[in-house]
Amino acid sequence: MMNDDGGGTPDAYIAKLRASRKSPAVLKVKLAMLRGHSPGCFVFAFEGDQDKAVYFQWIRRIRPDLVYEPFPCDGKKQVFLFREMLDRDLGDLSSRVYFFIDRDFDDFAGYPERENTFMTEHYSVENYLVSADVLEELLKDEFHCHAEPKLRAELMALFEARFSDFLQVTKELNKRLFIARRMKYRLEKNLPDGINQLATVHPKQVAPTASSPEAIVIFGEVPSKEEEEQLTEEFSKLDPATRYRGKFNLLFFMKWLDLLCSERRDAASELFASLERPRAVNIQSISLGMLASKAGLPRGLSEFIAAVQ
């Protein structure tokens, strides 16, 4: 297949078609069609499809009776552009529309804050799903470690140690991404979507890959020495677990859970040696929605959802 060189190649044409399906104008038409069918419904505009399951769990805990239509926009920028387009609409299309965005490394990315827009305090929704508290609930239910508080505490401590290792391994990746986002640099290739591109993960060890951060997070521009020093100082103040890229953290968590599944069904497992018998755990059943149901709510979300009217 031909590569997209930014011109008239097949790849460029396909990319343009895909982008057009999620353009603000197309989203506005979809919203108008939705209003024609359900005039008074609440519409919750999310960045992407995966946000739907996460927010469904959280919103159901806050207001079980609230009925809304999820409306993915294919990215944070698209959410803002869609919001701006609705602001310019002379009708009432913007009525009962609420927007949900991840904080990322750029917060509101220069767009104004609005009462109808919720932003996570952490980097993204995924950061809330990766924690020892969520792991403990999984251990109780999916891993059949109920009535085993000592074992759960040991496994939670092991997880926290490996998670800390992973955050250290990916520190420079996150710093480069932080610089790129804050300087508004365009990334020259997609970010990794597999854990093996980020780190080698074992239950008792996490090691970096052979690829350098510069080979993974690629941008052509170079900040000045003063800019880099300032951004490095800002980055150093971030809490890694909550403010580093959440999708990276989730890739680690799912890999670590997969390894834990293998350990749980192994009769010779050292990690689960204190239990009477091995048990099978279906990693496929551990979805984002399940993790969200066990995770704490983002700060401010309860108040935001309570104000929806």
C-alpha positions as CSV (number, residue, x, y, z in Angstrom):
1,M,0.0,0.0,0.0
2,M,1.2,3.5,-0.8
3,N,2.2,5.7,2.1
4,D,0.4,9.0,2.8
5,D,2.8,11.7,1.7
6,G,0.2,14.5,2.2
7,G,-0.7,14.6,-1.5
8,G,-3.1,12.8,-3.7
9,T,-2.1,9.2,-2.7
10,P,-4.8,6.6,-2.0
11,D,-3.9,6.7,1.7
12,A,-4.3,10.4,1.9
13,Y,-7.7,10.2,0.1
14,I,-8.9,7.5,2.5
15,A,-7.7,9.5,5.5
16,K,-9.5,12.6,4.2
17,L,-12.7,10.6,3.8
18,R,-12.4,9.2,7.3
19,A,-11.8,12.7,8.7
20,S,-14.8,14.1,6.9
21,R,-17.1,11.7,8.6
22,K,-16.2,13.2,11.9
23,S,-16.0,16.9,10.9
24,P,-17.9,19.4,12.9
25,A,-20.3,20.0,10.0
26,V,-21.1,16.3,9.8
27,L,-21.5,16.1,13.6
28,K,-23.9,19.0,13.4
29,V,-26.0,17.3,10.8
30,K,-26.0,14.1,12.9
31,L,-27.1,16.1,15.9
32,A,-29.9,17.8,13.9
33,M,-31.1,14.4,12.8
34,L,-31.0,13.2,16.4
35,R,-33.0,16.2,17.5
36,G,-35.6,15.4,14.8
37,H,-36.1,12.0,16.4
38,S,-35.6,12.9,20.1
39,P,-36.1,16.7,20.4
40,G,-35.6,17.0,24.2
41,C,-32.9,14.4,24.8
42,F,-29.6,15.2,26.6
43,V,-26.6,14.8,24.4
44,F,-23.2,14.0,25.9
45,A,-20.4,14.7,23.5
46,F,-17.3,12.6,24.2
47,E,-13.9,12.5,22.6
48,G,-14.2,8.8,21.5
49,D,-16.1,5.6,21.5
50,Q,-14.2,4.2,24.5
51,D,-15.4,7.0,26.7
52,K,-19.0,5.9,26.4
53,A,-18.6,2.8,28.6
54,V,-16.5,4.5,31.2
55,Y,-18.8,7.5,31.6
56,F,-21.9,5.3,31.5
57,Q,-20.7,3.5,34.7
58,W,-19.8,6.7,36.4
59,I,-23.0,8.6,35.5
60,R,-25.2,5.7,36.5
61,R,-23.6,5.8,40.0
62,I,-24.4,9.6,40.2
63,R,-27.8,9.7,38.6
64,P,-29.2,6.3,37.8
65,D,-32.3,7.9,36.3
66,L,-30.5,10.2,33.9
67,V,-31.1,9.3,30.2
68,Y,-28.8,10.7,27.6
69,E,-27.5,10.1,24.1
70,P,-23.7,9.5,23.8
71,F,-22.1,11.4,21.0
72,P,-18.5,10.5,20.2
73,C,-16.6,13.2,18.3
74,D,-13.3,11.5,17.4
75,G,-10.9,13.5,19.4
76,K,-10.5,16.4,21.8
77,K,-10.1,19.0,19.1
78,Q,-13.2,17.8,17.4
79,V,-15.2,18.2,20.6
80,F,-14.1,21.9,20.8
81,L,-14.7,22.6,17.1
82,F,-18.1,21.0,17.4
83,R,-18.9,23.1,20.5
84,E,-17.8,26.3,18.6
85,M,-20.0,25.4,15.7
86,L,-23.0,24.9,18.0
87,D,-22.2,28.3,19.7
88,R,-22.6,29.9,16.3
89,D,-25.9,28.2,15.5
90,L,-28.9,30.5,15.5
91,G,-31.3,27.8,16.5
92,D,-31.4,25.7,19.7
93,L,-29.2,22.8,18.7
94,S,-26.8,23.6,21.5
95,S,-29.5,23.2,24.1
96,R,-29.0,20.2,26.4
97,V,-25.6,19.4,24.9
98,Y,-22.8,18.7,27.3
99,F,-19.1,18.1,26.5
100,F,-16.6,15.8,28.2
101,I,-12.8,16.1,27.6
102,D,-9.6,14.7,29.0
103,R,-7.1,17.0,30.6
104,D,-4.2,15.6,28.7
105,F,-1.0,17.8,28.8
106,D,-2.8,20.8,27.3
107,D,-5.9,21.2,29.5
108,F,-8.4,23.3,27.5
109,A,-5.9,23.7,24.7
110,G,-6.6,27.5,24.5
111,Y,-10.3,27.1,24.2
112,P,-12.5,28.8,26.9
113,E,-13.8,26.9,29.9
114,R,-17.6,26.6,29.9
115,E,-20.2,25.4,32.4
116,N,-21.4,22.8,29.9
117,T,-17.9,21.3,29.6
118,F,-16.3,18.8,32.0
119,M,-12.6,18.2,32.0
120,T,-10.9,15.3,34.0
121,E,-8.5,16.3,36.7
122,H,-6.2,13.4,35.7
123,Y,-4.6,13.1,32.3
124,S,-7.5,11.1,30.9
125,V,-10.3,8.7,32.0
126,E,-7.9,5.8,31.7
127,N,-5.8,7.1,34.7
128,Y,-8.7,6.6,37.0
129,L,-9.0,2.9,36.0
130,V,-5.3,2.0,36.8
131,S,-5.0,1.8,40.6
132,A,-4.4,-0.6,43.4
133,D,-8.0,0.0,44.6
134,V,-9.4,-1.2,41.2
135,L,-7.0,-4.2,41.3
136,E,-8.2,-5.2,44.8
137,E,-11.8,-5.3,43.5
138,L,-10.7,-7.4,40.6
139,L,-8.9,-9.8,42.9
140,K,-11.9,-10.2,45.0
141,D,-14.3,-11.0,42.2
142,E,-12.6,-12.1,38.9
143,F,-9.5,-13.7,40.5
144,H,-11.5,-15.4,43.3
145,C,-9.3,-14.0,46.1
146,H,-12.2,-13.3,48.3
147,A,-11.6,-13.7,52.1
148,E,-7.8,-13.5,51.3
149,P,-6.9,-9.9,52.5
150,K,-3.3,-10.8,53.2
151,L,-2.8,-12.2,49.7
152,R,-4.5,-9.3,48.1
153,A,-2.3,-6.9,50.0
154,E,0.8,-8.7,48.8
155,L,-0.4,-8.6,45.1
156,M,-1.4,-4.9,45.4
157,A,2.1,-4.1,46.7
158,L,3.6,-6.0,43.9
159,F,1.5,-4.2,41.4
160,E,2.3,-0.8,42.8
161,A,6.0,-1.6,42.6
162,R,5.8,-2.7,39.0
163,F,3.6,0.3,38.1
164,S,6.1,2.6,39.6
165,D,8.8,0.9,37.5
166,F,6.7,1.3,34.4
167,L,6.1,5.0,35.1
168,Q,9.9,5.4,35.4
169,V,10.5,3.5,32.2
170,T,8.1,5.8,30.3
171,K,9.1,9.0,32.0
172,E,11.1,10.3,29.0
173,L,8.3,9.3,26.6
174,N,5.8,11.3,28.6
175,K,8.2,14.3,28.8
176,R,8.7,14.4,25.1
177,L,4.9,14.2,24.6
178,F,4.4,16.9,27.2
179,I,6.9,19.2,25.3
180,A,5.2,18.4,22.0
181,R,1.7,19.2,23.3
182,R,2.7,22.3,25.1
183,M,4.7,23.6,22.1
184,K,1.9,22.5,19.7
185,Y,4.3,20.4,17.7
186,R,2.9,17.9,15.2
187,L,3.8,14.3,15.9
188,E,5.3,12.6,12.8
189,K,4.0,9.2,13.6
190,N,1.2,7.6,15.7
191,L,1.9,6.9,19.4
192,P,2.3,3.2,20.4
193,D,-0.9,1.2,20.8
194,G,0.8,-1.9,22.2
195,I,2.6,-2.5,25.5
196,N,5.6,-4.2,23.8
197,Q,6.4,-0.9,22.1
198,L,6.7,0.7,25.5
199,A,8.2,-1.8,27.9
200,T,8.7,-5.5,28.6
201,V,6.4,-6.4,31.5
202,H,6.7,-9.4,33.9
203,P,4.9,-9.8,37.2
204,K,8.2,-9.1,39.1
205,Q,10.0,-6.9,36.6
206,V,9.5,-4.1,34.1
207,A,12.2,-3.3,31.6
208,P,12.5,-0.6,28.8
209,T,12.4,-1.6,25.2
210,A,15.3,-1.1,22.8
211,S,13.6,1.9,21.1
212,S,14.6,5.3,22.4
213,P,12.0,7.9,23.4
214,E,13.1,10.0,20.4
215,A,12.2,7.1,18.1
216,I,8.8,6.7,19.6
217,V,7.6,10.3,20.1
218,I,8.8,12.0,17.0
219,F,8.6,15.7,16.2
220,G,10.7,17.8,13.9
221,E,10.8,21.1,15.8
222,V,13.3,21.7,18.5
223,P,12.5,24.0,21.5
224,S,15.0,26.6,22.6
225,K,17.1,25.8,25.6
226,E,15.1,28.1,27.8
227,E,11.8,26.6,26.6
228,E,13.0,23.1,27.2
229,E,14.3,23.9,30.7
230,Q,11.0,25.6,31.7
231,L,8.9,22.7,30.3
232,T,11.2,20.1,32.0
233,E,10.6,21.9,35.3
234,E,6.8,21.9,34.8
235,F,6.8,18.3,33.8
236,S,8.8,17.3,36.9
237,K,6.0,18.6,39.1
238,L,3.4,16.2,37.6
239,D,2.2,13.2,39.5
240,P,3.2,10.2,37.2
241,A,0.3,7.9,38.1
242,T,-2.4,10.5,37.4
243,R,-0.8,13.0,35.0
244,Y,1.2,10.8,32.6
245,R,-0.6,9.5,29.5
246,G,-3.4,7.3,30.6
247,K,-3.5,5.1,27.6
248,F,0.1,4.0,28.3
249,N,-0.8,3.2,31.9
250,L,-3.8,1.2,30.8
251,L,-1.7,-0.8,28.3
252,F,0.6,-1.7,31.2
253,F,-2.4,-2.6,33.5
254,M,-4.0,-4.9,31.0
255,K,-0.7,-6.6,30.3
256,W,-0.1,-7.1,34.0
257,L,-3.6,-8.4,34.5
258,D,-3.1,-10.9,31.7
259,L,0.1,-12.1,33.3
260,L,-1.8,-12.4,36.6
261,C,-4.5,-14.5,34.8
262,S,-1.8,-16.9,33.7
263,E,-0.5,-17.1,37.2
264,R,-3.9,-17.7,38.7
265,R,-4.6,-20.8,36.5
266,D,-1.1,-22.2,37.1
267,A,-1.1,-24.9,39.7
268,A,2.6,-24.2,40.3
269,S,2.2,-20.4,40.7
270,E,4.3,-18.7,43.3
271,L,2.0,-15.7,43.5
272,F,-1.1,-17.7,44.3
273,A,0.6,-20.5,46.2
274,S,-1.5,-19.9,49.3
275,L,-4.8,-20.7,47.6
276,E,-6.2,-24.2,47.5
277,R,-6.6,-24.6,43.7
278,P,-6.0,-22.7,40.5
279,R,-8.9,-20.9,38.8
280,A,-9.4,-19.7,35.3
281,V,-9.8,-15.9,34.7
282,N,-11.2,-14.6,31.5
283,I,-9.1,-11.5,30.6
284,Q,-11.5,-10.7,27.8
285,S,-14.3,-10.0,30.4
286,I,-12.2,-7.2,32.0
287,S,-13.5,-4.3,30.0
288,L,-13.2,-0.6,30.4
289,G,-16.7,-0.5,31.7
290,M,-15.9,-3.1,34.4
291,L,-12.8,-1.2,35.4
292,A,-14.8,2.1,35.6
293,S,-17.4,0.4,37.8
294,K,-14.7,-0.3,40.3
295,A,-12.8,3.0,40.0
296,G,-13.3,6.2,42.0
297,L,-15.2,9.1,40.3
298,P,-13.3,12.0,38.9
299,R,-13.3,15.1,41.1
300,G,-16.1,17.4,40.1
301,L,-18.1,14.9,38.0
302,S,-20.8,14.4,40.6
303,E,-21.4,18.2,40.7
304,F,-21.3,18.5,36.9
305,I,-23.8,15.7,36.4
306,A,-26.1,16.9,39.2
307,A,-26.3,20.3,37.3
308,V,-27.4,18.7,34.0
309,Q,-30.9,20.0,33.3
